[in-house]
């Protein structure tokens, strides 16, 4: 039994040797019996297809934004940019803006021509806007040209009004200063109304095509700043002597920082 096993083993070894030598000589192609080398790690990584683009994440449901408050913020600075001139001085202590507004409103409600023109009324907005343009409602403001107080009443204007209406207003007092300015506006209204509008004293803005037209309201505003003479001189040419001033006052009548007081 042992001999038979040994003989079989020898036969198997011989067959292996003969198979390893090949039957086609040295020119024969190698058989494919040799194991195939495993690919390198880099090759494996390169052969793996790249994943498709990741899906865009769904946006998270944001909370509803709070609704804006309906209350309007009060500006901290005057958008009308009123500034006192560098040469201006102060005379005493200024009254609060609320008191200034009260004095100007009372002056606007006055009747300045009870006999010859009792229907002549000054628009409240005209007096308030003119005073803001002139002084920013600064009652103790004395300008370098001599203008004083809320309405920047000039000494000559004060003397004229007091003489013409037999009064004794004092421009140093803020309430009388407001009355002086309003009285002068009323005088200009009657003067221009009689001269150019057949005795009509309608100061409504609806009578004006724009801020530069020759309506009664624009003439009165121009006259308060430039005087009656320059307005009369330029009326024939249908021009205002100070269109920028008139435009500013007309704009303030519509929207004024002073309305916060």
Phi and psi restraints in degrees (value plus and minus 20) as a CYANA .aco file:
   2 UNK   PHI     -85.3   -45.3
   2 UNK   PSI     -58.0   -18.0
   3 UNK   PHI     -85.6   -45.6
   3 UNK   PSI     -60.4   -20.4
   4 UNK   PHI     -82.6   -42.6
   4 UNK   PSI     -60.9   -20.9
   5 UNK   PHI     -84.1   -44.1
   5 UNK   PSI     -63.2   -23.2
   6 UNK   PHI     -84.2   -44.2
   6 UNK   PSI     -59.2   -19.2
   7 UNK   PHI     -85.3   -45.3
   7 UNK   PSI     -61.3   -21.3
   8 UNK   PHI     -84.8   -44.8
   8 UNK   PSI     -57.4   -17.4
   9 UNK   PHI     -84.7   -44.7
   9 UNK   PSI     -61.7   -21.7
  10 UNK   PHI     -85.5   -45.5
  10 UNK   PSI     -59.3   -19.3
  11 UNK   PHI     -81.5   -41.5
  11 UNK   PSI     -59.6   -19.6
  12 UNK   PHI     -86.2   -46.2
  12 UNK   PSI     -59.3   -19.3
  13 UNK   PHI     -83.7   -43.7
  13 UNK   PSI     -59.8   -19.8
  14 UNK   PHI     -85.8   -45.8
  14 UNK   PSI     -61.1   -21.1
  15 UNK   PHI     -82.7   -42.7
  15 UNK   PSI     -58.3   -18.3
  16 UNK   PHI     -84.3   -44.3
  16 UNK   PSI     -61.3   -21.3
  17 UNK   PHI     -84.4   -44.4
  17 UNK   PSI     -65.0   -25.0
  18 UNK   PHI     -82.8   -42.8
  18 UNK   PSI     -61.2   -21.2
  19 UNK   PHI     -84.5   -44.5
  19 UNK   PSI     -55.7   -15.7
  20 UNK   PHI     -88.7   -48.7
  20 UNK   PSI     -49.4    -9.4
  21 UNK   PHI     -96.5   -56.5
  21 UNK   PSI     -40.6    -0.6
  22 UNK   PHI      57.4    97.4
  22 UNK   PSI     141.1   181.1
  23 UNK   PHI    -125.0   -85.0
  23 UNK   PSI     -32.4     7.6
  24 UNK   PHI    -124.2   -84.2
  24 UNK   PSI      -9.3    30.7
  25 UNK   PHI      59.2    99.2
  25 UNK   PSI    -186.1  -146.1
  26 UNK   PHI     -92.8   -52.8
  26 UNK   PSI     -40.6    -0.6
  27 UNK   PHI    -103.6   -63.6
  27 UNK   PSI     -28.8    11.2
  28 UNK   PHI     -91.2   -51.2
  28 UNK   PSI     121.5   161.5
  29 UNK   PHI     -84.5   -44.5
  29 UNK   PSI     126.5   166.5
  30 UNK   PHI     -86.5   -46.5
  30 UNK   PSI     128.0   168.0
  31 UNK   PHI     -92.6   -52.6
  31 UNK   PSI     143.0   183.0
  32 UNK   PHI    -109.9   -69.9
  32 UNK   PSI      -2.8    37.2
  33 UNK   PHI     -92.8   -52.8
  33 UNK   PSI     -40.6    -0.6
  34 UNK   PHI     -87.0   -47.0
  34 UNK   PSI     118.9   158.9
  35 UNK   PHI     -84.1   -44.1
  35 UNK   PSI     124.4   164.4
  36 UNK   PHI    -104.0   -64.0
  36 UNK   PSI     110.8   150.8
  37 UNK   PHI     -85.8   -45.8
  37 UNK   PSI     123.0   163.0
  38 UNK   PHI     -90.0   -50.0
  38 UNK   PSI     118.7   158.7
  39 UNK   PHI     -84.2   -44.2
  39 UNK   PSI     130.0   170.0
  40 UNK   PHI     -86.1   -46.1
  40 UNK   PSI     141.0   181.0
  41 UNK   PHI     -81.9   -41.9
  41 UNK   PSI     -57.9   -17.9
  42 UNK   PHI     -82.1   -42.1
  42 UNK   PSI     -60.0   -20.0
  43 UNK   PHI     -83.8   -43.8
  43 UNK   PSI     -55.8   -15.8
  44 UNK   PHI     -85.2   -45.2
  44 UNK   PSI     -62.1   -22.1
  45 UNK   PHI     -85.7   -45.7
  45 UNK   PSI     -59.7   -19.7
  46 UNK   PHI     -88.9   -48.9
  46 UNK   PSI     -49.9    -9.9
  47 UNK   PHI     -98.8   -58.8
  47 UNK   PSI     -34.4     5.6
  48 UNK   PHI     -96.7   -56.7
  48 UNK   PSI     101.2   141.2
  49 UNK   PHI     -82.5   -42.5
  49 UNK   PSI     120.9   160.9
  50 UNK   PHI     -87.4   -47.4
  50 UNK   PSI     124.7   164.7
  51 UNK   PHI     -89.4   -49.4
  51 UNK   PSI     131.5   171.5
  52 UNK   PHI     -86.6   -46.6
  52 UNK   PSI     141.7   181.7
  53 UNK   PHI     -76.4   -36.4
  53 UNK   PSI     116.9   156.9
  54 UNK   PHI     -87.4   -47.4
  54 UNK   PSI     120.9   160.9
  55 UNK   PHI     -83.4   -43.4
  55 UNK   PSI     122.1   162.1
  56 UNK   PHI     -84.6   -44.6
  56 UNK   PSI     107.8   147.8
  57 UNK   PHI     -84.0   -44.0
  57 UNK   PSI     121.8   161.8
  58 UNK   PHI     -87.7   -47.7
  58 UNK   PSI     111.2   151.2
  59 UNK   PHI     -83.4   -43.4
  59 UNK   PSI     119.5   159.5
  60 UNK   PHI     -90.6   -50.6
  60 UNK   PSI     127.5   167.5
  61 UNK   PHI     -91.0   -51.0
  61 UNK   PSI      87.6   127.6
  62 UNK   PHI     -95.9   -55.9
  62 UNK   PSI     131.7   171.7
  63 UNK   PHI     -91.7   -51.7
  63 UNK   PSI     127.6   167.6
  64 UNK   PHI     -81.5   -41.5
  64 UNK   PSI     115.3   155.3
  65 UNK   PHI     -89.7   -49.7
  65 UNK   PSI     124.4   164.4
  66 UNK   PHI     -86.6   -46.6
  66 UNK   PSI     122.3   162.3
  67 UNK   PHI     -90.2   -50.2
  67 UNK   PSI     118.1   158.1
  68 UNK   PHI     -82.4   -42.4
  68 UNK   PSI     127.7   167.7
  69 UNK   PHI     -88.6   -48.6
  69 UNK   PSI     123.2   163.2
  70 UNK   PHI     -99.8   -59.8
  70 UNK   PSI     -33.5     6.5
  71 UNK   PHI     -94.6   -54.6
  71 UNK   PSI     116.7   156.7
  72 UNK   PHI    -108.4   -68.4
  72 UNK   PSI     116.1   156.1
  73 UNK   PHI     -92.6   -52.6
  73 UNK   PSI     116.1   156.1
  74 UNK   PHI    -101.0   -61.0
  74 UNK   PSI     103.6   143.6
  75 UNK   PHI     -82.8   -42.8
  75 UNK   PSI     122.8   162.8
  76 UNK   PHI    -107.3   -67.3
  76 UNK   PSI     -35.8     4.2
  77 UNK   PHI    -144.8  -104.8
  77 UNK   PSI     132.6   172.6
  78 UNK   PHI     -91.8   -51.8
  78 UNK   PSI      91.4   131.4
  79 UNK   PHI     -87.8   -47.8
  79 UNK   PSI     -35.5     4.5
  80 UNK   PHI     -99.4   -59.4
  80 UNK   PSI     -28.2    11.8
  81 UNK   PHI      38.6    78.6
  81 UNK   PSI      21.3    61.3
  82 UNK   PHI     -95.0   -55.0
  82 UNK   PSI     109.9   149.9
  83 UNK   PHI    -157.4  -117.4
  83 UNK   PSI     117.8   157.8
  84 UNK   PHI     -89.8   -49.8
  84 UNK   PSI     120.4   160.4
  85 UNK   PHI     -79.2   -39.2
  85 UNK   PSI     134.8   174.8
  86 UNK   PHI     -83.3   -43.3
  86 UNK   PSI     -49.6    -9.6
  87 UNK   PHI    -106.9   -66.9
  87 UNK   PSI     -19.3    20.7
  88 UNK   PHI     -88.3   -48.3
  88 UNK   PSI     130.6   170.6
  89 UNK   PHI    -145.0  -105.0
  89 UNK   PSI     149.8   189.8
  90 UNK   PHI    -136.4   -96.4
  90 UNK   PSI     118.0   158.0
  91 UNK   PHI    -141.4  -101.4
  91 UNK   PSI      78.4   118.4
  92 UNK   PHI      61.4   101.4
  92 UNK   PSI    -182.8  -142.8
  93 UNK   PHI    -121.5   -81.5
  93 UNK   PSI     115.7   155.7
  94 UNK   PHI     -93.7   -53.7
  94 UNK   PSI     122.9   162.9
  95 UNK   PHI     -99.7   -59.7
  95 UNK   PSI     135.9   175.9
  96 UNK   PHI     -79.1   -39.1
  96 UNK   PSI     133.8   173.8
  97 UNK   PHI     -81.1   -41.1
  97 UNK   PSI     -52.4   -12.4
  98 UNK   PHI     -85.6   -45.6
  98 UNK   PSI     -59.1   -19.1
  99 UNK   PHI     -87.7   -47.7
  99 UNK   PSI     -59.5   -19.5
 100 UNK   PHI     -81.1   -41.1
 100 UNK   PSI     -63.2   -23.2
 101 UNK   PHI     -83.2   -43.2
 101 UNK   PSI     -59.7   -19.7
 102 UNK   PHI     -83.2   -43.2
 102 UNK   PSI     -61.3   -21.3
 103 UNK   PHI     -87.1   -47.1
 103 UNK   PSI     -60.3   -20.3
 104 UNK   PHI     -87.7   -47.7
 104 UNK   PSI     -58.4   -18.4
 105 UNK   PHI     -85.2   -45.2
 105 UNK   PSI     -62.3   -22.3
 106 UNK   PHI     -83.0   -43.0
 106 UNK   PSI     -59.4   -19.4
 107 UNK   PHI     -86.0   -46.0
 107 UNK   PSI     -57.8   -17.8
 108 UNK   PHI     -86.0   -46.0
 108 UNK   PSI     -48.5    -8.5
 109 UNK   PHI    -104.3   -64.3
 109 UNK   PSI     -21.5    18.5
 110 UNK   PHI     -92.0   -52.0
 110 UNK   PSI     136.8   176.8
 111 UNK   PHI    -128.9   -88.9
 111 UNK   PSI      92.6   132.6
 112 UNK   PHI    -122.8   -82.8
 112 UNK   PSI     -32.2     7.8
 113 UNK   PHI    -151.9  -111.9
 113 UNK   PSI      45.6    85.6
 114 UNK   PHI     -85.6   -45.6
 114 UNK   PSI     -44.6    -4.6
 115 UNK   PHI    -112.4   -72.4
 115 UNK   PSI     -77.6   -37.6
 116 UNK   PHI    -109.4   -69.4
 116 UNK   PSI     -42.3    -2.3
 117 UNK   PHI    -168.8  -128.8
 117 UNK   PSI      47.3    87.3
 118 UNK   PHI     -87.9   -47.9
 118 UNK   PSI     -39.7     0.3
 119 UNK   PHI    -105.5   -65.5
 119 UNK   PSI     -21.5    18.5
 120 UNK   PHI     -96.6   -56.6
 120 UNK   PSI      94.7   134.7
 121 UNK   PHI    -144.8  -104.8
 121 UNK   PSI     120.8   160.8
 122 UNK   PHI    -112.3   -72.3
 122 UNK   PSI     111.5   151.5
 123 UNK   PHI     -84.1   -44.1
 123 UNK   PSI     114.4   154.4
 124 UNK   PHI     -77.8   -37.8
 124 UNK   PSI     -59.6   -19.6
 125 UNK   PHI     -84.5   -44.5
 125 UNK   PSI     -51.3   -11.3
 126 UNK   PHI     -84.6   -44.6
 126 UNK   PSI     -65.8   -25.8
 127 UNK   PHI     -87.5   -47.5
 127 UNK   PSI     -64.2   -24.2
 128 UNK   PHI     -83.4   -43.4
 128 UNK   PSI     -64.3   -24.3
 129 UNK   PHI     -89.0   -49.0
 129 UNK   PSI     -60.4   -20.4
 130 UNK   PHI     -82.7   -42.7
 130 UNK   PSI     -63.2   -23.2
 131 UNK   PHI     -84.8   -44.8
 131 UNK   PSI     -57.0   -17.0
 132 UNK   PHI     -90.1   -50.1
 132 UNK   PSI     -58.7   -18.7
 133 UNK   PHI     -82.2   -42.2
 133 UNK   PSI     -59.1   -19.1
 134 UNK   PHI     -97.7   -57.7
 134 UNK   PSI     -61.5   -21.5
 135 UNK   PHI    -158.3  -118.3
 135 UNK   PSI     -25.7    14.3
 136 UNK   PHI      43.2    83.2
 136 UNK   PSI       8.5    48.5
 137 UNK   PHI      38.3    78.3
 137 UNK   PSI      18.4    58.4
 138 UNK   PHI    -118.1   -78.1
 138 UNK   PSI      84.1   124.1
 139 UNK   PHI     -90.2   -50.2
 139 UNK   PSI     -45.3    -5.3
 140 UNK   PHI    -121.7   -81.7
 140 UNK   PSI      -3.6    36.4
 141 UNK   PHI     -99.3   -59.3
 141 UNK   PSI     103.4   143.4
 142 UNK   PHI    -137.5   -97.5
 142 UNK   PSI      96.0   136.0
 143 UNK   PHI    -100.8   -60.8
 143 UNK   PSI     144.5   184.5
 144 UNK   PHI     -89.1   -49.1
 144 UNK   PSI     -39.2     0.8
 145 UNK   PHI    -110.3   -70.3
 145 UNK   PSI     -19.7    20.3
 146 UNK   PHI      83.7   123.7
 146 UNK   PSI     -29.0    11.0
 147 UNK   PHI     -83.0   -43.0
 147 UNK   PSI     123.4   163.4
 148 UNK   PHI    -152.9  -112.9
 148 UNK   PSI     121.0   161.0
 149 UNK   PHI      53.9    93.9
 149 UNK   PSI    -181.9  -141.9
 150 UNK   PHI     -75.5   -35.5
 150 UNK   PSI     -66.5   -26.5
 151 UNK   PHI    -118.7   -78.7
 151 UNK   PSI     -13.5    26.5
 152 UNK   PHI      29.0    69.0
 152 UNK   PSI      32.9    72.9
 153 UNK   PHI     -90.9   -50.9
 153 UNK   PSI     106.7   146.7
 154 UNK   PHI    -100.1   -60.1
 154 UNK   PSI     130.5   170.5
 155 UNK   PHI     -74.8   -34.8
 155 UNK   PSI     -60.4   -20.4
 156 UNK   PHI     -86.2   -46.2
 156 UNK   PSI     -57.0   -17.0
 157 UNK   PHI     -87.3   -47.3
 157 UNK   PSI     -60.7   -20.7
 158 UNK   PHI     -80.7   -40.7
 158 UNK   PSI     -64.8   -24.8
 159 UNK   PHI     -86.1   -46.1
 159 UNK   PSI     -59.2   -19.2
 160 UNK   PHI     -84.9   -44.9
 160 UNK   PSI     -68.6   -28.6
 161 UNK   PHI     -82.8   -42.8
 161 UNK   PSI     -64.2   -24.2
 162 UNK   PHI     -83.4   -43.4
 162 UNK   PSI     -58.5   -18.5
 163 UNK   PHI     -93.4   -53.4
 163 UNK   PSI     -64.3   -24.3
 164 UNK   PHI     -86.3   -46.3
 164 UNK   PSI     -56.8   -16.8
 165 UNK   PHI    -128.7   -88.7
 165 UNK   PSI     -10.5    29.5
 166 UNK   PHI      33.9    73.9
 166 UNK   PSI      34.5    74.5
 167 UNK   PHI    -140.4  -100.4
 167 UNK   PSI     157.2   197.2
 168 UNK   PHI    -158.6  -118.6
 168 UNK   PSI      27.3    67.3
 169 UNK   PHI     -86.2   -46.2
 169 UNK   PSI     126.3   166.3
 170 UNK   PHI    -138.8   -98.8
 170 UNK   PSI      97.0   137.0
 171 UNK   PHI     -88.4   -48.4
 171 UNK   PSI     -32.3     7.7
 172 UNK   PHI     -91.3   -51.3
 172 UNK   PSI     -47.2    -7.2
 173 UNK   PHI    -106.1   -66.1
 173 UNK   PSI     106.4   146.4
 174 UNK   PHI     -83.3   -43.3
 174 UNK   PSI     -52.3   -12.3
 175 UNK   PHI     -92.3   -52.3
 175 UNK   PSI     -62.5   -22.5
 176 UNK   PHI     -91.2   -51.2
 176 UNK   PSI     -49.3    -9.3
 177 UNK   PHI     -83.4   -43.4
 177 UNK   PSI     -64.1   -24.1
 178 UNK   PHI     -81.9   -41.9
 178 UNK   PSI     -60.5   -20.5
 179 UNK   PHI     -86.9   -46.9
 179 UNK   PSI     -59.6   -19.6
 180 UNK   PHI     -79.2   -39.2
 180 UNK   PSI     -66.6   -26.6
 181 UNK   PHI     -84.6   -44.6
 181 UNK   PSI     -63.1   -23.1
 182 UNK   PHI     -86.1   -46.1
 182 UNK   PSI     -58.0   -18.0
 183 UNK   PHI     -83.3   -43.3
 183 UNK   PSI     -59.4   -19.4
 184 UNK   PHI     -86.9   -46.9
 184 UNK   PSI     -59.9   -19.9
 185 UNK   PHI     -80.4   -40.4
 185 UNK   PSI     -60.3   -20.3
 186 UNK   PHI     -86.1   -46.1
 186 UNK   PSI     -59.8   -19.8
 187 UNK   PHI     -83.4   -43.4
 187 UNK   PSI     -63.0   -23.0
 188 UNK   PHI     -83.1   -43.1
 188 UNK   PSI     -57.2   -17.2
 189 UNK   PHI     -82.2   -42.2
 189 UNK   PSI     -65.6   -25.6
 190 UNK   PHI     -88.3   -48.3
 190 UNK   PSI     -59.8   -19.8
 191 UNK   PHI     -83.5   -43.5
 191 UNK   PSI     -69.3   -29.3
 192 UNK   PHI     -93.2   -53.2
 192 UNK   PSI     -53.9   -13.9
 193 UNK   PHI     -83.0   -43.0
 193 UNK   PSI     -62.3   -22.3
 194 UNK   PHI     -89.8   -49.8
 194 UNK   PSI     -57.5   -17.5
 195 UNK   PHI     -97.4   -57.4
 195 UNK   PSI     -57.2   -17.2
 196 UNK   PHI    -144.9  -104.9
 196 UNK   PSI     -30.3     9.7
 197 UNK   PHI    -149.0  -109.0
 197 UNK   PSI       6.1    46.1
 198 UNK   PHI      34.2    74.2
 198 UNK   PSI      20.9    60.9
 199 UNK   PHI      59.9    99.9
 199 UNK   PSI      -9.5    30.5
 200 UNK   PHI    -107.2   -67.2
 200 UNK   PSI     115.1   155.1
 201 UNK   PHI    -138.5   -98.5
 201 UNK   PSI      11.4    51.4
 202 UNK   PHI     -97.1   -57.1
 202 UNK   PSI      91.4   131.4
 203 UNK   PHI    -118.2   -78.2
 203 UNK   PSI       0.9    40.9
 204 UNK   PHI     -87.6   -47.6
 204 UNK   PSI     118.4   158.4
 205 UNK   PHI     -86.2   -46.2
 205 UNK   PSI     -39.7     0.3
 206 UNK   PHI     -87.1   -47.1
 206 UNK   PSI     -38.6     1.4
 207 UNK   PHI    -100.6   -60.6
 207 UNK   PSI     -26.4    13.6
 208 UNK   PHI    -126.8   -86.8
 208 UNK   PSI     110.2   150.2
 209 UNK   PHI     -88.9   -48.9
 209 UNK   PSI     -58.0   -18.0
 210 UNK   PHI    -178.6  -138.6
 210 UNK   PSI    -192.8  -152.8
 211 UNK   PHI     -94.0   -54.0
 211 UNK   PSI     -29.4    10.6
 212 UNK   PHI    -136.7   -96.7
 212 UNK   PSI     -16.9    23.1
 213 UNK   PHI     -95.2   -55.2
 213 UNK   PSI     143.6   183.6
 214 UNK   PHI    -111.0   -71.0
 214 UNK   PSI      31.0    71.0
 215 UNK   PHI    -105.8   -65.8
 215 UNK   PSI     145.5   185.5
 216 UNK   PHI     -81.6   -41.6
 216 UNK   PSI     -62.2   -22.2
 217 UNK   PHI     -79.5   -39.5
 217 UNK   PSI     -65.3   -25.3
 218 UNK   PHI     -86.0   -46.0
 218 UNK   PSI     -57.2   -17.2
 219 UNK   PHI     -84.9   -44.9
 219 UNK   PSI     -61.6   -21.6
 220 UNK   PHI     -84.9   -44.9
 220 UNK   PSI     -63.6   -23.6
 221 UNK   PHI     -83.0   -43.0
 221 UNK   PSI     -63.4   -23.4
 222 UNK   PHI     -83.0   -43.0
 222 UNK   PSI     -60.8   -20.8
 223 UNK   PHI     -87.0   -47.0
 223 UNK   PSI     -52.2   -12.2
 224 UNK   PHI     -84.0   -44.0
 224 UNK   PSI     -53.2   -13.2
 225 UNK   PHI    -109.0   -69.0
 225 UNK   PSI     -62.9   -22.9
 226 UNK   PHI    -120.7   -80.7
 226 UNK   PSI     -36.4     3.6
 227 UNK   PHI      76.1   116.1
 227 UNK   PSI     141.7   181.7
 228 UNK   PHI     -87.9   -47.9
 228 UNK   PSI     -59.8   -19.8
 229 UNK   PHI     -73.4   -33.4
 229 UNK   PSI     -75.3   -35.3
 230 UNK   PHI     -79.1   -39.1
 230 UNK   PSI     -53.9   -13.9
 231 UNK   PHI     -87.2   -47.2
 231 UNK   PSI     -65.1   -25.1
 232 UNK   PHI     -81.2   -41.2
 232 UNK   PSI     -60.2   -20.2
 233 UNK   PHI     -83.7   -43.7
 233 UNK   PSI     -55.0   -15.0
 234 UNK   PHI    -118.4   -78.4
 234 UNK   PSI     -23.6    16.4
 235 UNK   PHI     -83.4   -43.4
 235 UNK   PSI     -58.0   -18.0
 236 UNK   PHI     -81.7   -41.7
 236 UNK   PSI     -51.6   -11.6
 237 UNK   PHI    -107.0   -67.0
 237 UNK   PSI     -17.0    23.0
 238 UNK   PHI      36.7    76.7
 238 UNK   PSI      24.1    64.1
 239 UNK   PHI    -153.2  -113.2
 239 UNK   PSI     130.1   170.1
 240 UNK   PHI    -114.3   -74.3
 240 UNK   PSI     122.1   162.1
 241 UNK   PHI     -91.1   -51.1
 241 UNK   PSI     -39.1     0.9
 242 UNK   PHI    -163.4  -123.4
 242 UNK   PSI      45.7    85.7
 243 UNK   PHI     -80.3   -40.3
 243 UNK   PSI     -53.5   -13.5
 244 UNK   PHI     -85.3   -45.3
 244 UNK   PSI     -59.8   -19.8
 245 UNK   PHI     -85.2   -45.2
 245 UNK   PSI     -65.5   -25.5
 246 UNK   PHI     -81.7   -41.7
 246 UNK   PSI     -63.2   -23.2
 247 UNK   PHI     -81.3   -41.3
 247 UNK   PSI     -60.4   -20.4
 248 UNK   PHI     -84.5   -44.5
 248 UNK   PSI     -66.6   -26.6
 249 UNK   PHI     -85.5   -45.5
 249 UNK   PSI     -62.1   -22.1
 250 UNK   PHI     -81.9   -41.9
 250 UNK   PSI     -58.6   -18.6
 251 UNK   PHI     -86.8   -46.8
 251 UNK   PSI     -59.5   -19.5
 252 UNK   PHI     -86.2   -46.2
 252 UNK   PSI     -49.1    -9.1
 253 UNK   PHI     -85.4   -45.4
 253 UNK   PSI     -48.7    -8.7
 254 UNK   PHI    -105.8   -65.8
 254 UNK   PSI     -64.0   -24.0
 255 UNK   PHI    -168.2  -128.2
 255 UNK   PSI      97.6   137.6
 256 UNK   PHI    -155.8  -115.8
 256 UNK   PSI     117.6   157.6
 257 UNK   PHI     -78.8   -38.8
 257 UNK   PSI     -44.6    -4.6
 258 UNK   PHI     -83.1   -43.1
 258 UNK   PSI     -37.7     2.3
 259 UNK   PHI     -87.2   -47.2
 259 UNK   PSI     -32.7     7.3
 260 UNK   PHI     -94.8   -54.8
 260 UNK   PSI     -34.4     5.6
